[in-house]
Amino acid sequence: MCNEAGKFGIGTNITREDLSVILYRVISSYGISSKPSQEEFDDDDEISDYAKDAIYRLKEMKILHGVGDNNFAPKAHVTRAMAAKAVFAMIKAVEI
């Protein structure tokens, strides 16, 4: 997202759902796709519509997982460790 000054995300945190969209777009750019998981997270109603497809496809690919109790916590901020783990899982899963 761009802030009011037109700067891309400077000084802002990234959410789990935004990270999901970014990772899936990277995967898709390599022509890799998957079917979406049929198992929904219990907090599915909190996931933004723009992110649902990416989240459930990454879940099916076993790149992203929930945070416990079958919740995804889409609005939670991602730590550097979480982002690194997700990127590593993406690379390992699709051998980019």
N, C-alpha and C positions, 0 to 999 in steps of 0.2 A: 504494500500500500504506500502511496505517496502522502506525505503530510502536506499541510497547507502551504509550505514553502516550495513544494515540488521536489523535495528530497526523498529519495526512496528509503524509507525505514530507518533513517539515522536516529539513533538513540531510542528506538522502540524495540519491544520484545516481539518474538514470534510465537504464535500459538501452535499447538499440536496439529490443529486442522490446517493451518497455513503451511506448515512443514510438510504435511502429507501431500498437499497439492503440488508443492515444489518438487518433491521427490518423484511423484508420479509423472509429472511433466518431463522430467529428465529421462525417466524410463521410457516413456512414450516417444520421446525424440529419437530413440534408438530402434523404434519399431516394435518394441516389446509391449505386450498387452497380457491381460489376464481377465478371467471372469471375476465379477465381484463376489465376495463372500456372501453366503445366504444367511449367516448368523449375524444378527444385529447386536450392537452394544445396547445395554440397558438405558444409556443416556443418549440414544439415537436422536431424540427430539431436540437435543441441544446442539447437534452438529449442523452447521450451516449447509444449505442445499448445495452450494458451489463445491463443497469439500466431500460430500458423501461418497461419490463415485470413487475418488482417489483413495479415501480411507478404506473402503471395503475391498478395493482391488489390492491395496498394499497388505491388508489383513490376510486376504486369500494367498498372497505371495509370501506370507510370513515375514514381512519386512517390518511392519508395525504391529504392536499388540496393545491391549488395554492396560489400564493402570491398576487393575484389581477389581474384584466384584463385578466383572464383565462391564466395566465402564471405560470409556475412551478419554474423557475429560478434554473435549475439543478446545475449550477456551483457556486451558491451563498453558502457562508459558513453558517453553522448552529450554532446558539448561544446555550448556555446551556439551556435557557428557551425553545427554539424550540425543542431541543432534548428531554427534559423532557416531554413536551406536547405530542410529537409523541409517546414516550414510554408509557405514560399514556393512550393515545388513543388506542394503540395496545393492552395493557393489558385489557382495558375495552371492546374492540371489540371482543376479542377472549377468554376472561376469563382465561388467563394463570395463 
